[in-house]
C-alpha cells in the first residue's frame, strides 16, 4: 500500500440524493477523496435546476450565454446533443421544454469522480449516487462487484443482481417513476407513457448508461429492440405487472434472481 493510501467508505448528501464512496485496497489518500467530493458539490452548484443562481438555471432563463459559463457546461450540452441524435430524440436536455441536462449530469459526474479516484491511484472502488453506480476493479481479490437492481414494485427487494468482471468497468443506471414521479418526457414533451416500472442499463460508462436508461424509459415498447442493437450496453426492464425482460449478457446470465435487499 502506498504511504498515506488507505481504503475509505464515505457517504455525502448532494444533488438531492445520497452518494456513497467505497474505496477498497490499495486505497487513496483521504485528500484525494475530499477533492473528488468537493468537485461533486461544484457540479451540483453549477448544474442544479433547483437553484435559481446556478449557471444552468441562468442559462435556461437566457441571462447568460454558454460562453459565460464554466467550460464543463458547454461540454455537457455538446454531449447531450450527441446523445439526442444517438437515441432518435428520446434523450433530450430540454424535457418539458426547459433546459435540464440532469438525465446526463449525474451519471457524468459520478463517472468523472470515479476517474479522479483512479488518477489518484485507486484501482478498486465503487461510487453510488442515488442508485446509479460506477465500479472499477474488484470488490476483493477474486470477487467482482455485485450491484443490486432495486425492485420498483417491492420496496426492500432486488429485482436482480448484476455481477461485474475483473476486466471491465461496471456501470449500472436505472430510470423509472417510483422515486421521482413522472419526470421523464418523450420527444413530444409529454410525460413518458410508463410502459416500465423501471428500466436499467448496464455497461462500462455511467454517463452513457444513465442517458440510455432515460431514453429507453421514454421509448416504451420499442426500447427492447433498441437496446439489443446498442453496442456494449444491456438492459433489464421491470414491467408494471411485475414481469421482466433483459437483453444481451443480462438475458444470457438470467440477470440474477429476485431477492431481499
PyMOL commands that set and color helices and strands:
alter all, ss='L'
color gray80, all
select helices_A, chain A and resi 30-47+55-60+66-68+71-86+95-97+102-119+206-228+248-253
alter helices_A, ss='H'
color red, helices_A
select strands_A, chain A and resi 6-14+17-28+125-129+132-136+146-150+157-163+170-176+198-203+234-238+244-246+259-260
alter strands_A, ss='S'
color yellow, strands_A
deselect
rebuild
show_as cartoon
